[in-house]
Amino acid sequence: MAYITKDGKWLAYRDATQEIMEYDDFSDIQQVYEPEWFWVDDKDDAKVFHAESIASSFLVRRRGEFWKGAKVLRNN
């Protein structure tokens, strides 16, 4: 198992599907559906990758300031 870290924080994932399903009227949705990535302080809330190679492959395809300085950390 592996994690992605940056500046002492852990990468986490929030699936917007759950929030979208709470709306009765889809016209109220003002965002484009896509998973949201963010940084958390608690490792227990972080996204767990099943292998270091999967996390590395995921990270190498990411661009932008949000991802700059992020690294893969294998769970020991």
C-alpha positions as CSV (number, residue, x, y, z in Angstrom):
1,M,0.0,0.0,0.0
2,A,1.1,3.6,-0.7
3,Y,0.1,7.2,-0.1
4,I,0.8,10.5,-1.8
5,T,2.1,13.2,0.5
6,K,3.1,16.9,0.2
7,D,4.3,19.3,2.8
8,G,3.4,16.9,5.6
9,K,-0.1,16.4,4.4
10,W,-1.8,13.4,2.8
11,L,-3.7,13.2,-0.5
12,A,-7.5,12.6,-0.1
13,Y,-10.3,12.0,-2.5
14,R,-13.9,13.2,-2.3
15,D,-16.4,11.7,-4.6
16,A,-18.9,14.4,-5.7
17,T,-21.4,11.7,-6.7
18,Q,-22.8,11.5,-3.2
19,E,-23.4,15.3,-3.1
20,I,-25.0,15.3,-6.5
21,M,-27.4,12.6,-5.4
22,E,-28.7,14.8,-2.6
23,Y,-30.1,17.3,-5.0
24,D,-33.7,17.0,-6.0
25,D,-33.2,19.4,-9.0
26,F,-30.1,18.8,-11.0
27,S,-30.3,22.3,-12.4
28,D,-29.1,23.5,-9.0
29,I,-25.7,21.9,-9.5
30,Q,-23.2,24.5,-10.5
31,Q,-20.1,22.3,-10.8
32,V,-18.8,20.0,-13.4
33,Y,-18.8,16.4,-12.0
34,E,-15.3,15.2,-11.3
35,P,-13.6,13.7,-8.3
36,E,-12.0,16.3,-6.1
37,W,-8.6,15.9,-4.7
38,F,-7.4,17.7,-1.6
39,W,-4.8,17.6,1.2
40,V,-5.6,16.4,4.8
41,D,-3.6,16.3,8.0
42,D,-4.8,12.9,9.1
43,K,-3.4,9.8,7.4
44,D,-6.5,7.9,8.2
45,D,-8.5,10.1,5.9
46,A,-6.0,9.8,3.0
47,K,-6.5,7.9,-0.3
48,V,-4.8,4.5,-0.1
49,F,-3.2,3.1,-3.3
50,H,-2.9,-0.6,-3.4
51,A,0.7,-0.5,-4.7
52,E,3.5,2.0,-4.8
53,S,3.6,1.5,-8.6
54,I,0.0,2.5,-8.9
55,A,0.5,5.6,-6.9
56,S,3.6,6.5,-8.9
57,S,1.8,6.0,-12.2
58,F,-1.1,8.2,-10.9
59,L,1.2,11.0,-9.8
60,V,3.3,11.1,-12.9
61,R,0.3,12.1,-15.0
62,R,-0.7,15.0,-12.7
63,R,0.1,18.6,-13.6
64,G,-0.2,22.0,-11.9
65,E,0.7,23.7,-8.6
66,F,-1.6,21.4,-6.6
67,W,0.6,18.4,-7.4
68,K,4.0,20.2,-7.4
69,G,6.3,18.7,-4.7
70,A,4.0,15.7,-4.1
71,K,5.7,12.3,-3.6
72,V,4.7,8.7,-3.1
73,L,5.3,7.2,0.3
74,R,5.1,3.4,0.8
75,N,3.2,2.2,3.9
76,N,5.6,0.3,6.1
